[in-house]
Amino acid sequence: MVDLLSATTPRLLLEAELRPVQGDRFQPTGFPDLGAATYTLPNGTEKLLVESTQSMANRLEQVCWDPARDDVVPPLDGLPYVKIDLGPYGTTSTILEFHRLNSPYLWELDGDAALHEWREDVYRELGVAGRRARRGERAEGGGPEVPGVVDSRRLARLALKYDPNSIVHGVFLEKIAGRYRLPRVLSAFIEATDARPAESGGVKFDRVFPEADRERGIRADDGFTNVPFPRTEFVAQSVTAFFNIDRALLRSYGLSPEAERLIVTLALWKIRRFLDTGLRLRTACDLECIDVRVTRPADGMLPGSDELDDLVAQAISDARADFASPPVTTVRVTVPDRPARQAATAASADQDQGSS
């Protein structure tokens, strides 16, 4: 049996067989103006995208967070991330933010000294003078883009220092320059094979006004009246989750052996945690894992949850020399009140018109 942490294959590939916890129907992800993503293979097999790559990245990040602690789950204690204090609006973090280190809360709002110090350290780590210019503004350190060859290794070291999840799931620091990008080391998606729609429907009942009453202003558009609706779920011969850990990409970043082992261990931990605890994708899409297998290398095996808890905790400890100190960087930002935002928008519009 091959140890996945020491495997030399360019990619680690895993597949997990899933099924609905109850019954046969499940609801896939939907897309605006498209609905469910169905497609047909050349041999006529009907396929269905149950969960997209971008959605899976979000779900694999969610398994890291404990809302009750407002912090990472205990096995990940010591893992770096940036915590963003929004004052009366609460807190968020680069683990919860879909754009991770490129969160607009870090780059588009003013904040305390810690925020400005953090931004300056980002510039130093990347070797740039400042961020790209916003529209209608002059750049902090030069033109709209950074000239020269972009060194992805510097960006990877920066992500490792402040948020290793930005290596696992990728990051695009377009707030600094449009070329600062790390592709995903871990990508995943869920597909269903031989999928068929299961049509049903329902009615939203109004016990008081089942029909519209124009004289009283009772309208369905306002939430009144009985409203029938259609519902499309699916059944399938099989549902499979696919996971791809790109070790060749990770090696190209030139990180320390301890850091590289951390990223692979963290990716494996996320997969196991998701399969064990994160498969309730929607109210009508509650799945469970029947079997998980490693397809590359063919004789590999995904460790169990307890073993991976220990492995990821040890990997975090071994890589701490590459982390920020303390590992959780806390910054406070100022969310402008509504009149200030409206005035800023109006001023920007006036400026754009004056320059056209």
Stockholm file with secondary structure:
# STOCKHOLM 1.0

chainA/1-356         MVDLLSATTPRLLLEAELRPVQGDRFQPTGFPDLGAATYTLPNGTEKLLVESTQSMANRLEQVCWDPARDDVVPPLDGLPYVKIDLGPYGTTSTILEFHRLNSPYLWELDGDAALHEWREDVYRELGVAGRRARRGERAEGGGPEVPGVVDSRRLARLALKYDPNSIVHGVFLEKIAGRYRLPRVLSAFIEATDARPAESGGVKFDRVFPEADRERGIRADDGFTNVPFPRTEFVAQSVTAFFNIDRALLRSYGLSPEAERLIVTLALWKIRRFLDTGLRLRTACDLECIDVRVTRPADGMLPGSDELDDLVAQAISDARADFASPPVTTVRVTVPDRPARQAATAASADQDQGSS
#=GR chainA/1-356 SS CBCTTTCCSSEEEEEEEEEESSSSCBCCCEETTTEEEEEECTTSCEEEEEECHHHHHHHHHHTTEETTTTEECGGGTTCCEEEEECGGGCEEETTTSTTGGGCHHHHSSEECHHHHHHHHHHHHHHTCSSCCCCTTSCCSSSSSSCCSCCCHHHHHHHHHHHCTHHHHSCEECTTTCTTCEECCSEEEEEEEESCEEEEEEEEECCSSCSSCBTTTTBCGGGTCSCEEEEEEEEECSEEEEEEEEEHHHHHTTCCCHHHHHHHHHHHHHHHHHHHHHCCEEETTEEEEEEEEEEEESTTBCCCCHHHHHHHHHHHHHHTGGGSCSSSEEEEEEECCCHHHHHHHHHHHHHHHHHHC
#=GC SS_cons         CBCTTTCCSSEEEEEEEEEESSSSCBCCCEETTTEEEEEECTTSCEEEEEECHHHHHHHHHHTTEETTTTEECGGGTTCCEEEEECGGGCEEETTTSTTGGGCHHHHSSEECHHHHHHHHHHHHHHTCSSCCCCTTSCCSSSSSSCCSCCCHHHHHHHHHHHCTHHHHSCEECTTTCTTCEECCSEEEEEEEESCEEEEEEEEECCSSCSSCBTTTTBCGGGTCSCEEEEEEEEECSEEEEEEEEEHHHHHTTCCCHHHHHHHHHHHHHHHHHHHHHCCEEETTEEEEEEEEEEEESTTBCCCCHHHHHHHHHHHHHHTGGGSCSSSEEEEEEECCCHHHHHHHHHHHHHHHHHHC
//
